[in-house]
Amino acid sequence: MNKLLIVDDEDAMRRLLRINLADRYEILDTGNSDQALAIAMQNKPNAILLDLRMPNYSGFELCRTLKS
């Protein structure tokens, strides 16, 4: 099963996405950008759903870091 990492600072959004996508993906999720980077490096997800507006470390910055 493909792995999907959900990164969103809102618990309700992560829960909603997990409920709707859990039958097709192994879901990994976090509300913390730093944790997201560690999870992505350790678990190598096939796809990442990323909230672009998060406190401290924006989704744009996280995306750039993951690409490099």
FENFEN-V432185 format. One record per residue. N is the residue number from 1. SS is DSSP state (helix for helix, strand for strand, loop for the rest). PSI is psi in radians with two decimals (* if undefined). Layout:
n: [N,N]
ss: [SS,SS]
psi: [PSI,PSI]
This chain:
n: [1,2,3,4,5,6,7,8,9,10,11,12,13,14,15,16,17,18,19,20,21,22,23,24,25,26,27,28,29,30,31,32,33,34,35,36,37,38,39,40,41,42,43,44,45,46,47,48,49,50,51,52,53,54,55,56,57,58,59,60,61,62,63,64,65,66,67,68]
ss: [loop,loop,strand,strand,strand,strand,strand,loop,loop,loop,helix,helix,helix,helix,helix,helix,helix,helix,helix,helix,helix,loop,loop,loop,loop,strand,strand,strand,strand,strand,loop,loop,helix,helix,helix,helix,helix,helix,helix,helix,helix,helix,helix,loop,loop,loop,strand,strand,strand,strand,loop,loop,loop,loop,loop,loop,loop,loop,helix,helix,helix,helix,helix,helix,helix,helix,helix,loop]
psi: [2.40,2.55,2.43,2.20,2.17,2.16,1.92,2.37,-0.12,2.05,-0.73,-0.68,-0.75,-0.74,-0.78,-0.81,-0.73,-0.81,-0.75,-0.35,-0.11,-0.42,-0.27,-0.31,2.68,2.03,2.28,2.42,2.73,2.75,0.15,2.19,-0.72,-0.73,-0.66,-0.72,-0.79,-0.74,-0.76,-0.74,-0.65,-0.69,-0.21,1.12,2.69,-0.48,2.74,2.22,2.08,2.17,2.18,-0.40,1.66,2.69,2.70,-1.01,1.81,2.82,-0.59,-0.79,-0.72,-0.73,-0.80,-0.75,-0.76,-0.61,-0.52,*]
